[in-house]
């Protein structure tokens, strides 16, 4: 069964991305935020530079995101069932931060 509808598939073909996708709920988003804040407080330099890569290997919360069915189903609609997670990268923009 295809997760993305025909309009979303067309958007991907035309624009190279699909948005929005209902991937996580508010409670899960709060859990992710708390995890980022925990890591930043416990290991202040851990999520800087290359430390923002492969976070799913150091955090069970991010590993859960990497295996999120809503995300995987959307990706499967585009590339098929043979999905390999070869990396994760955090792009963090704090409030009032330019860029």
KALIN-V866039 format. One record per pair of residues at least 24 apart in sequence whose ideal C-beta (glycine too) atoms are under 7 Angstrom apart, sorted by the first residue. I is the first residue (numbers start at 1). J is the second residue. If there is no record, write none. Layout:
I,J + I,J
This chain:
2,77 + 3,73 + 3,74 + 3,76 + 3,77 + 4,74 + 4,77 + 9,77 + 12,78 + 18,74 + 21,70 + 21,74 + 22,70 + 23,68 + 23,70 + 23,71 + 24,68 + 31,61 + 32,61 + 32,65 + 35,59 + 35,61 + 36,92 + 47,90 + 47,92 + 52,89 + 52,90 + 53,87 + 53,88 + 53,89 + 54,87 + 54,88 + 55,88 + 55,90 + 56,85 + 56,88 + 62,88
